[in-house]
Amino acid sequence: MQYRRFGKTEEKVSALGFGCMRFPITDKENDASIDEQRAVAMIRKAVDCGVNYLDTAFFYHKGMSEKVVGKAIKDGYREKVFLATKLPLWNVEKEEDFDTLLNTQLEKLDVDYIDFYLLHAVNKDSWEQKVLAFGILDKMKKAKAEGKIRHIGFSFHDDLATFKKVVDGFDAWEFCQIQFNYIDTDYQAGIEGLQYAAERDLGVVIMEPLQGGSLANPAQPVLDVIGNRNPVKFALDYIWNFPEVSLLLSGMSDEKQVEDNLRYAAESKENALTDEEKAVYAEAKKTHDALKMIPCRDCRYCLPCPHGVEIPRVFQAYNGGIAKANRRLISEIYPDIKINADKCEKCGECETKCPQHIEIINKLKAVRGAV
């Protein structure tokens, strides 16, 4: 395993972190049905091979992820890892909620402290209406002083200007978590945000290195550009090439993904890409962007839809058809796609939750027109 300095914290973190929102499940219709035996074994396998950063959150797997992670770090594993979890800002309605939620998370994880505590999915609205309005920054400092958390950070989903505003809006930030990959170079925080944070000596965690899995099996035109390269390693190597990156998270769903990612991480290097290789990434991005697919990352933050629309599944089916330049394939991937998309009542609840800020109502209309 390769290790990197985690900003001003001076901790050494593994280049690969285990993202705990895509565990194997026993019931594909129930995201809470984690296969605990497999998930625990996968985490421990990764830790045994050098991974020392576990990232979970309050609502991952409908609230079950933290509990499973807590079980995985029993038997001496707690001392081998840095534990990261996040405050669900959408659940904060009054000042007292911070302490209630943090204490609940400590209980679910069955630990005395959390190494890296993040404000979850900060954007312009939550920064102003939650973080500032309820004095959460002072509460983070207090929790650190009390020993409940060791390091203070935030995860982010908004534009670059808002990212800089948040970074500069608090003097106690130690790290941040941003979305970044060879496609999302100028989207949300992007490369400029990555460099902006690193210049201020913040540790930088990368999420969505594979765009929710889509870059593990990219569209055929993108595969044609990549050539005989392994698409997963290709995507991860792009991120690891940046010395500003402290670590990247992978939401691993099966044992093979763990084994493959461990191997890729062991081979990871900074400043290793040649100009010729960088040109391939640029061409792959150009080709991908021309497809104009819906930027759904299958994070499922939008669910449940009160009207039963399976939003991520609908968008993945649509993207699958676009990727293969075969609109008939959309209905083959999801036979009832039009029936399901027609359930949308345009309430907009999903759009307030989407970290990609997708205009879901309009995109569902586009899907209906394509099938």
N, C-alpha and C positions, 0 to 999 in steps of 0.2 A: 504494500500500500504506500502511496505517496501522501505526504502531509504538507500543509501550507499554513502560513501564519494567518490568524484570524483577526486582522486589523489591530486596533489599540488594545484588545483584550489580551494580546500576546499568547493566546492559546494556540496549540497546533491541532488542526482538524484534518481529518481524512479528505482527500480530494473528492471522494464519493460519500454522500450522505444518504441514509435510508429514509425515503419519504413514505409516511405511513397512512396514505389515503387510498391506496389501491391494493389492499391485501386480497389474497384469494378468498372467495366467498362460496358458501355451500348452496345458496339459492340466488340465482341471477336476478330474481325479481326483488330481492331484499338485500340492500347494501349493508345492513347491520349484521348479516349472517356470516361473520368472519369465520373462516376455518382456523380456529385458534391454534391447533396443534401445528399446522403447517406454517402459519404466520410467525409463531414464536420460534420455530426451528429455523426459518429463513433469516430472521433478525439475528439470532445467535450465530448462525453460519457466517453472516456478514461481519459481525463483531469479532468472531474468532479469526477472521481474515484481515482485520485491521480497521474496519469501519468504526468510527467513534462518534458519529453524529446521527441522532435519531430525531426526525421531525414529525410531529403530530399536531393535532388541533382539536378544539372542543367538539366540533360537530362532524369530524371525519367519520365515515361509516356510521352515520346517524348517532354519533356520540359514543360508539363502541371502541374506536381506535385507541383512545387514551387508556382504556381499561386493559386492552390486549398488550399494549406497549408496557404497561405497568407489570404485567405478568412476565413478559419477555426479559425484563431487566432484574428479575429475581435471581437467586443462586449465584450472586457475585458479579452479575453483569452490570449492575448500576454503577459500580466503581470503574468500569471500563469505557463508559460512554458519556457524552454530553447530551443532555436531554433538552429538546426544544419543543415548546408548544405555544399556543397563541390565545390571546384574549378575543373572544367573539364580540366585536364592537356592536354588531346589530342586536345583541342581547343586552346592551347597556342602555338603560332608560333613566337611571338616576345614579348619583354619585356612589351610593352604597353597593351598587352592582359589581363594581370592580373587585372588592374584597370577597363578596359572595362567590363570584365566578372563579377567582384564583384559588380560593380555599376548596371549592368543589373539584377543581382540576388536580390539586395536590392529593386530594382524597382518591380520585379515580386512578391516578398514577401510582398511588400508595408510596409517595416520596415526601421527604421533608423540604425539598427545595427543587427548583427548576433552573437548569444552567442558563438557558437562553429563552427569554420570554419576549414574545412579539405581540404588538398590536396587529390584529389580523386584517389584511386587505384594506389598508388605508387608502382613501381617495379624498378628493376635495371635500365632499359632503361630510364624510365620517370624521375627517380631521377637524372641521369647524363645528359640526353639530354634536359630536360625541367626545372626541379627545380634548378639545379646548373647553367645550361647554361644561364638561363634568370633571375638569381638573385631573384627568387621568395621568398626565405626565408627572405630576407631583406624587400621585399614588404609586406610580412605577418606582420612583425614587425611594419612597417610604418602604415599599415591599423589598427593595434591594437592601436597604439599611437593616431591615428586620431579618434578612437572610432567607427570605422565601424565594427570591430569584437572585441570580448571580450577575446576569448581563441583560441589558435593555436594548430592544430593537423593534423593527416593524417590517411587515410584509406590505407590498405595494401593488396597486392596480389603478393607474390613472396616467395622465400625460406628464411629460418631462418637466414642465413648469411647476406643476403641483409637487412632483418628486423633490425638486430643489427647494421648494418652500418648506416641505416637511423636514428635509435634512437640516436646513438652516433654522428650523423653528424650535429646536430643543438641544440644549448643550450637553445632554447626557446620553445621546445615542452612542451605541457601541458597534452596532451592526444593522444590516438591512437585508431584505430578501426581495429579489426582483425577477420578473419574467424575462428570459433571454435565450436566444438560440440563433442559428444562422439565418432564419427567416425574420425574426422579430428584432432586427438590429436597430431599427429606427421607430419602434413601436413601444409605447409606454415609456419606461425609463431608458431603455435601449443602451447602446454603447456609451453615449454621452453621460447618461445617468450612472452607469457602472463606473466610469472614470471619475465622475464628480464625487461619488461616495468614497472611492478609494483614495482620492486626493485628500480627503478629510480623515483618512485612516480608519474608516469603518470597514469591518469585515463584511464581505458581500457573498450572500448565499444565492445561488441561481436555481429558480424553479422553472418548470415547463421546458427542460432542455430538449424534449422530444415533442413539444406541442401536444401534450396529453396522449402521446403515442403515435400521432400521425406521421411524424418523421421517422419512425421505425419502419413504416411501410408507406413511403411517399408515393405520390402520383407517378404514373409511368413516365411522363415527360421529365420529371425530376430524377427518376432512376436512370433515365438515359444519360443525363448530365453526369451523375455520380459515377456511372460505369460499374466496374466490378468491385467497388469499395463496399464494405459493410455499412449500411445506412445508419445503424445505431452508433457504431464507433465513429463514423464520419461526423455525426452530429455532436457527439460528446467531445471529440478532439477539438472541434472548433471552439468550444467554451473553455476547455482546459488550456488552450493556447494563450488565453488572456491572463497575464500575471496579476491583474486586479481581482480576479475571481478567487475567492477563498475555497469554495467547494460548490459542487452541484448536487442537487437532490434528484433521485430517481425513485418513482413510485413503483416498486417491483412487485409483480403479481404472481410470479411463480419461481421455482427453484432455478430454472435455466437463466432467467433474467438476472438473478443474483450472481450466478457463476460467471456469466458473460460480462456483467458490469464490473465485477471484481477484477477480471482480467484486463479490461479496458483501463480501469483506474490505475492498475499497477504499471501500465505503459504510458500513462499521461505525462505530458511535459508542457512547460511554458515556452512561449516564443519558438515553437518548433516548426510551424507551417512555413513553407516556401511561398514565394510570390505566385508560382504556378498553382499551388494548392489553394491559395486564397482566391485566385481567379475562378476556380471550380465552384467554390462556395458562392461567390457573387453571381455566377451564371445559374446555379441551382435556385438561388433566391429569386432572380429575375424570372425564371421559368415558373416557379411556384406562384409568384404574385400575379402572373398573367392568367392563371386559372380562375382567379376571383372566387375561391371557395369561401364558405362561411367559416369564420375564425373560431369555431367552437372547439374547446379543449377537453370536453367530456369531464369537466370538474364536478358537474351536477349541482352547483350552487343554486341553480334556478329551480331545482325540484324540492318538494313535489309541486307540480302545477295543480291548482285547485280544480281545474277542469279536465285533468287527466292527459294532457298533452305530454308525450315522452320526448321532450325537446331535444336532448342530446342525441337520442337514437334517430330522430327524424333528420337532424342535421348531418349526422355521420353517414346515413344512407344517401342523402343528397350529395354530400362531398364524394362519396364512393363512386357515384355515377359520373360526376364531373371529372374526377381524377382519371377515369377510364374513357372519357369522351363518349359515354354511352348512357343516355338518359333513361333508356329502358331498364338499365341495371338498377336504378334507384328503387323501383318497385319490386325488383327481384330480391334486393337486400332487405327491404321492409315491405312485404306485400300489402299491409294495411296502412301505408304511410299517408295516403290522402285522407282516409277516414280519421286517422288520429290527428293530423294537422288541422282538419276542419273543426276540431273540438275547441280551438282557440276562441275565447270570448273577448280578447283584446283588453283584459283587465290591467295588463302591464306589470303585474307583481313580479314576474320573472326578470323583467328588464332592470328593476331596481337592485336585483341580486347579482346580475351577471358581471364578473370581474373583467370580461373582455368588452363590456359596454356594447354588446350586439343589439341591434334593433330587432329583437326577436319577433315581434308581431309582423313587421314587414318581411322578414326573412321567411317566416312560415307561409306568408302569402306567395312569395316567390317559389317556395317548394311546391305548393299546391298547383301553381301554374306550370310546373315542369314535369308533372306526372299525370 
